[in-house]
Amino acid sequence: MKVKTATVADLRNNFRRVSAWLENGESVEIVKRGRRFARLVPAAATSLDKLIKVDFSAQLRAVWGQKVFSDGEIEAMRGAELGTQS
């Protein structure tokens, strides 16, 4: 893969374009006064990037289905959780 090139001025004036290259996994060489100055490489994926999103609605449907609780049932469950059941 060809390495993209950007000047220091590009970093200042066109950072959105340079950051898009990095987000797409491309390395970018930075040129200062006609000479290679630095190389930016995409950050390695961290374990936080790979976290699984939890679908709580799907979990509720799996446990309770389409059950609709009455006010009395909700109060009884809340009382049982809080230990204030009468």
C-alpha positions as CSV (number, residue, x, y, z in Angstrom):
1,M,0.0,0.0,0.0
2,K,1.3,3.4,-0.9
3,V,1.9,5.7,2.1
4,K,0.0,9.0,1.9
5,T,2.0,12.3,2.2
6,A,0.9,15.5,3.9
7,T,2.8,18.7,4.8
8,V,2.8,20.4,8.1
9,A,0.4,22.9,6.6
10,D,-1.9,20.1,5.6
11,L,-2.1,19.0,9.2
12,R,-3.0,22.5,10.2
13,N,-5.4,23.4,7.4
14,N,-6.8,20.0,6.2
15,F,-6.7,17.8,9.3
16,R,-10.1,16.3,8.6
17,R,-8.7,14.7,5.4
18,V,-5.5,13.5,7.1
19,S,-7.4,12.0,10.0
20,A,-9.8,10.2,7.5
21,W,-6.7,8.5,6.0
22,L,-5.6,7.3,9.4
23,E,-9.1,6.1,10.2
24,N,-9.1,4.1,7.0
25,G,-5.9,2.3,8.2
26,E,-3.4,4.3,6.0
27,S,0.0,5.6,7.2
28,V,0.8,9.2,6.6
29,E,4.2,10.7,6.1
30,I,4.6,14.3,7.2
31,V,6.8,16.5,5.1
32,K,8.4,19.7,6.6
33,R,10.3,22.0,4.2
34,G,10.5,19.3,1.6
35,R,12.0,16.6,3.9
36,R,10.3,13.7,5.6
37,F,9.7,14.8,9.1
38,A,7.5,12.2,10.8
39,R,5.1,9.3,10.1
40,L,1.7,8.9,11.5
41,V,0.3,5.4,11.8
42,P,-3.2,4.3,12.8
43,A,-3.5,3.4,16.5
44,A,-3.7,-0.3,17.2
45,A,-7.1,-1.5,18.2
46,T,-7.6,-1.7,21.9
47,S,-9.7,-4.1,23.9
48,L,-12.2,-1.2,24.4
49,D,-12.7,-1.0,20.7
50,K,-13.9,-4.6,20.6
51,L,-16.4,-4.3,23.4
52,I,-19.7,-6.0,22.6
53,K,-22.7,-3.7,22.8
54,V,-25.4,-5.1,25.1
55,D,-29.0,-5.0,23.8
56,F,-30.9,-4.7,27.1
57,S,-34.3,-4.6,25.3
58,A,-33.5,-8.0,23.7
59,Q,-32.5,-9.4,27.1
60,L,-35.8,-8.2,28.6
61,R,-37.8,-9.7,25.8
62,A,-35.9,-13.0,26.2
63,V,-36.7,-13.2,29.9
64,W,-40.2,-11.7,30.0
65,G,-41.5,-12.0,26.5
66,Q,-44.4,-9.7,25.9
67,K,-45.5,-9.7,29.5
68,V,-47.0,-6.4,30.7
69,F,-46.9,-6.0,34.5
70,S,-49.7,-4.4,36.5
71,D,-49.0,-1.6,39.0
72,G,-49.6,-4.0,41.8
73,E,-47.1,-6.5,40.5
74,I,-44.5,-3.8,40.0
75,E,-45.0,-2.5,43.6
76,A,-44.7,-6.1,44.9
77,M,-41.4,-6.7,43.0
78,R,-40.0,-3.3,44.2
79,G,-41.0,-4.1,47.7
80,A,-39.3,-7.5,47.5
81,E,-36.1,-5.9,46.2
82,L,-36.0,-3.3,48.9
83,G,-37.1,-5.6,51.7
84,T,-40.1,-3.5,52.5
85,Q,-42.7,-6.0,51.4
86,S,-45.8,-5.6,53.6
